[in-house]
Amino acid sequence: MSSVIAKPAMRGLLAKRLRFHLAVAFTLSIACAGAFKVAVGDSRKKAYADFYKKYDAMKSFEAMRDAGIFESVKPRK
């Protein structure tokens, strides 16, 4: 009473698994890129916009000049 064991399907197995795994990898990479953009990119963009709304470049320059940071500009007295 011996039964015949079915041979495994080996022909085309690599191509079939690669198609599946490439599709999954592509989908996950697009999803991760979108999640990163929403979670990090948009909040960072908003933070920069908020900072530069109230940033005064001349006031910052004068504070650095008075602190003596620049060599080419003398501090005010």
Secondary structure by P-SEA (a helix, b strand, c coil): cbbbbbbccccaaaaaaaaaaaaaaaaaaaaaaaaaaaacaaaaaaaaaaaaccccaaaaaaaaaaacccccccccc
